[in-house]
Amino acid sequence: MKSATGICKYCHQLVALQITDGEDPTEEELNAYASQECNCKEGEIQRRRDFAIERVRKQIENYTANVKEAAAGEALIHLIPMIVEQQITKVTMKVGDAITYKISLDKDLNPIVERTETITDMVAG
């Protein structure tokens, strides 16, 4: 490991970093790492957003593991950051006749995903 420094893009503090031997990150990459590691309020908020986005992304990947829903899953994953940043308030997507996905924010502004599948049984008499 070797030492390096980067500048947090949120608070502009100098942040000490440990870089794996053999890696040679650019100044831009060092600053990105510093922003991820900084203890400032904005850095903490961004880490929580990133964690929430990753959690929902994994949930969607699990839901859409079958081929029929894969394209819908990819589209929903691309929309998550816009929902977290509140550029979009809610997404509802229907896949075929029976499956519906909804992504929105809860009262604490955490993203949530819901999958509903309607199963219709018909009995001929």
Secondary structure as the mmCIF struct_conf table of DSSP 4:
data_model
#
loop_
_struct_conf.conf_type_id
_struct_conf.id
_struct_conf.beg_label_comp_id
_struct_conf.beg_label_asym_id
_struct_conf.beg_label_seq_id
_struct_conf.end_label_comp_id
_struct_conf.end_label_asym_id
_struct_conf.end_label_seq_id
STRN STRN1 LYS A 2 ILE A 7
TURN_TY1_P TURN_TY1_P1 LYS A 9 CYS A 11
STRN STRN2 LEU A 14 ILE A 19
TURN_TY1_P TURN_TY1_P2 ASP A 21 GLY A 22
HELX_RH_AL_P HELX_RH_AL_P1 GLU A 27 GLU A 37
BEND BEND1 CYS A 40 CYS A 40
HELX_RH_AL_P HELX_RH_AL_P2 LYS A 41 TYR A 63
TURN_TY1_P TURN_TY1_P3 THR A 64 THR A 64
BEND BEND2 ASN A 66 ASN A 66
HELX_RH_AL_P HELX_RH_AL_P3 VAL A 67 VAL A 84
TURN_TY1_P TURN_TY1_P4 GLU A 85 GLN A 86
BEND BEND3 GLN A 87 THR A 89
STRN STRN3 LYS A 90 VAL A 95
TURN_TY1_P TURN_TY1_P5 GLY A 96 ALA A 98
STRN STRN4 ILE A 99 LEU A 105
TURN_TY1_P TURN_TY1_P6 LYS A 107 ASP A 108
BEND BEND4 LEU A 109 LEU A 109
STRN STRN5 PRO A 111 GLU A 117
#
